[in-house]
Amino acid sequence: MELRQLRYFVKTAETLNFSEASRALFITQSTLSQQIKQLELEIGSPLFMRDSRTVQLTEAGSELLPYAMRTLHEAQLCLDRMTDLNRLLAGTLNIGVTYSFSPILTETLLDFMKLYPGVKLNIYYKPMAELMDMLRSRDVDFVLAFRPPQKLNGIDTHILFQNYLAAIVNEHHPLARLPKVTLEELSRYDLALPSKGLQARHHFDAVTENTHGLNLRVRTELNEVNILLKLVGGSNLATVLAEATTHNITGVKAIPLDLPNNEMAGCVHTLSDSYHKRSMRELVKMLSESAAIRERVSSWL
């Protein structure tokens, strides 16, 4: 039994399509079929049920799949450890980032790429729920996101900085003069809110769910934070986001919302049983020491 055969088997099990799996693996379909057949002969049982239309896992295939995935993961961990032991900071680092984290991360990414040109960075900007699915399937090495309301099973969370939910307006907006903004004051203005599913919106809905009789004038909802900030900066609209979202964004101002439980913790999320690549440890260290993080730590204190 070879790692290559297990990798071919896992990809075919994921796609349940020999043609699609062979394209993803950059091999011919005949090579894939041959390697799967050799694996079936060694195991002594068919792994797939095939007909002219569908491909399904057999009972033996379903039983083998989690062991095959674990074996491939352990093999990759071994390679990562050996690379780190040889102090060759190279390879690939896959990072999941929520939209609100983007402004804080940008400077650190540029500094990291200058220091470590041998590391390829794959960065995925998505809502938190999608990123956590990617983390569980090991498609990303870690996720940068605000802390979720409840602890997630199998995921370790390390706090980088404390932040807060804020009303974001252009610097000439009437709300920009206030030290804090109440929901009543916010309700007097047209709003452009982040879409449901984004962390800031989820947190805002959670802290305002027991507010009755308050009608917010929501004119539009967007799932792209950068466009949302541009829209607010160029109009009299207000939005609600984490204060950290405005890092290095000119023309807008973040005013804390006067609400209980308004805190939002910026965090690094990893799988509980995962090996932390040296490149990941170095990037997180640089991020924790960055000016963007230090500003928010000092302002919170």
N, C-alpha and C positions, 0 to 999 in steps of 0.2 A: 504494500500500500504506500503510495507516494503522496507527498503534499500537493503536488500538481494535480493528481487525480481528485483529491479531496476538494481542491479549489474549483475544479471543473464541475464536480458534483454539486457543491454549494451554489454556484452561480446558476446552474440548470434548475436546481430546486427553487431558487428565488424567482426565476423568470417563468418556469414551467413551459419553456419554449426553447428547443434546441437551436433553432436558427438565431434567435435573439441572444442566447447565451454565448454562442460561438462568436458573434460579432463583438459582444462585450469583452470577450477573452482574447480577441484578435487571433483566432485560429479558425480552421475550416470546420464545417459541420461534421465532416467525415472523421476528422481527428478527434473531435469531441465525442462522437458516438463510440469510436474505438476505445478511447480512454475510459469512458463510463462502462463499457462492456467488460474491459479488463478488471475494473474495480468490482463489478458484479460477480465475475468469475472467482475472484479472490475471496469475496465475502460469502459466496455460495447462494446468493439470492438476488432476484431482480430488484432494482431500486426505483424504477419508474414503470408505470403502466402507460402504454402508448397506443393510440389509434390514429386514424387519419386527421382528427381534429384536435384532440386534447392530449396533454401530458399530465399525469398525476403521480405523486409519490406513492409507492407501495408502503405496507406496514414496516418493512425493513428500512426503506428510505426515510420514513418519518422518524424511525428510531435512531438512524445513523446521523441525521442532520445536526442536532445540537452538539453531538460529540465531534463531528467534523468541523463545525464552526469554532468550537472551543480549541481544538487542536491547531487550527490555522491562527487563531488569536495568540495562543501560547508561542507558536513559532515566530510570529511577528514580534512579540515581547522579547523573545530571546535575541532577535536581531537588533532590536532597539537598545537592549542592555549592552550588547557587545559594542555597538557603535558608540554608546556613551562611555563605556570603559576605555575605549581607544581614544576618547576625547575628540572624536571627529564630529563636530557639530554640523551635521549635514542631514540630508534626507528631506522629508516632507512633514509639515505641521498643518493639521486641519483644524480650523478654528470656527466655531459657531458664535455669531454675534447678533444680539437683538438690535433693532434700529436705534434705540435710544442710547446705546453704548458707542455707536459709531464715532461721534465727535471726540470722545475721550480716548479712543484707541488709535486714532489716525497718526498722531505724532510718534507714539511708541512704535507703530509698525514701520514708519520711515526710518527711525533710528535703528531698529532691529535689522532691517534689510541691509543697511550700510555696514553694520558690525558683522553680520553673518550672511554673506552672499551665497553660501553653500546650501542654505535652507530654503526650500520652496514653500511658500505660504499659500494655502487654499483657504479662502475666507468666505463664509456663507452667512449672508444677512437674511434672517427669517424671523417670524414670530417665535416666541419662546417654546410653545408646544411642539412645533415642528423641529426645533433645534434639540429638544430633549429626546425626541424620537431618534434623531440622527446620532445623538450621544449614546443611547442605548444600543443602537445597531452598529456602533463604533465607526460611523462615517465621519465623525469629528473627534478630536482628541480632548477637547474641553469646550465649554460654553461660557461666554461672558454675558451675563444677564442680571437683572435685578432679582432679589430673592422672591420666590413664589410664596403665596399665602400659607401653604402647608409644605412640610418636608416631603421630598420625593423619595420613594423607596429605591435603594440601590445607588443613590447619587449623593456624593459629598459636596457640601457647599462651604466655601471659604469667603468671608466678607472682606472686600477690598476697601470700601468706604461707605459712609452713611450719606444719604441724600434725602430729598423731600420732593413732594408733588407741588408744582407751582403753576400759577397762571402766567402764560407767556403772551406778551403783547409787544407791539412796536414801541420804541422809546418815547414816542410822543402821545401815546394812548393815555387817557385819564387815569387808568389803573396803575400806570407806571409810577405815579407819585406816591402810592401807598406803601407802607411797610409790610402789610399783610392784606390778603383779599378774602373776604367772606363769600360764601355761596350766594348770598343775597346781592352783594355788589357784582358778582360775576354774572348773575342772571339778568342784569340790565343791558348786557351787550351781546351782539351776535357772536356765536362760537363756531370754530372749526375744530372738531375733536378728532383724535386718533380713532381709527376704526376698532370695533370690538375684536378682541383677540390679541391686540397689542397690550404690553404690560401696563403702560401708563393708563390706558382706558380701563383695563381690568381693575387696577388699584383705585381709580377715581370712582368707578361704579360701586366698588366694595365699601368705600368710606362714605358714600352718599346714599346707600340703599335705604336707609331709614329716614331719609329726609322727605317729608310729605308736604305737599302743597307748593313745591318749588318747581317752576317751569323754566327750564334752561332753553335759550333760543339757539338751538343747534341748526346751523345753516348748511353745514357740510361735514362729512366724515372722510378721512383719508387714511390709507394704510402705508403711506410713505412719509416718514417724519421730515426729511429734508425739504420736500415740497410743501409740507405743512408749515414749516418755519418760514419759508419764503413767502407763502401766502399771508401769514400773519405780519411779517415784516413790511409788507407792501400794502397793508390795508388797516382798517380799524377793527378787524376780527381779533378775538382772543382764543387761545387754546389752553389745554391742560396737559403738561408733560412733566417728566422728571427734570429738575433744575439742571442736571448734568448734560441734558440734551443741548443746551445753549452754549456749551463750551466752544469758544472761538467763533461764535456766530455773532456778527455785528448787526446793529440796528434793532435788536430785540432785547427785552428785559424780562427776567424771571422774578416773580413776586410770590413768596410762600403763600399757600392756601391756609387760611385760618380754620383748620380742621383737626379733630383728634385722630391719632393713628396715621399721621401724614408721612411717616418715615418710609423711605425706600432704600434698601441696602444693595449697593452694587457688589456683585459676587462672581467668583470663579466656580463653575460647576464641573465635577469630574465623576466618572464611574467609580464606585467604591472599590472595585477589585482591579482597577486599571493601573498599569505602570505609567508613571509620568515621565515623558521624554525630557531629556536635558534641554532641548530647544524650547519646550513648553515652560519648564521651570524658569529658564532665563527670560523668556518674554513676559511671563507674569511678574517676575521680579522687577524688570524694567518698568512695567506698567504701574506697579505699586509705588515705585519711586518717581514716577513722572510728575511734572508740574500740574497736570490736570487732576491727578488723584490727590496730591498734597494740598491743593487749593481747597478741595472739598473736605478733606480731613480737618484742616485748620478752621475752616468756616463753621463746621459742625461743632468743633470744640469751643 
